[in-house]
Amino acid sequence: MVTALSAAVYGMATAPTVAPERTNQVLSKPYPNYKVIVLDDDFNTFQHVAECLVKYIPGMTGDRAWDLTNQVHYEGQAIVWVGPQEPAELYHQQLRRAGLTMAPLEVA
């Protein structure tokens, strides 16, 4: 009886198994970009907003900063930078600490 039971157990263990098909394809999902948005307010001057943008946003020119400052004033907000989350958080924090009114970070 022990042999019959052993044979049945071992027989099940040696049954062929079907492995799922393997693929070499790796799916990569890009990290999302984030938008840094400055909002209009009643206490920051045009000069201060433009200076902050030039100071804290890499590659920001004076002309672009003034264009964005006008957009903030006339449209209520402007996207001043778009990119990966970590630098977006840094620029958002720096602008907020400089006194600018900031919208929460948004996924682009």
Secondary structure, DSSP 8 states (H G I E B T S, - for coil): -HHHHHHHHHHHHTS------------------EEEEEE--SSS-HHHHHHHHHHHSTT--HHHHHHHHHHHHHHSEEEEEEE-HHHHHHHHHHHHHTT-EE---EE-
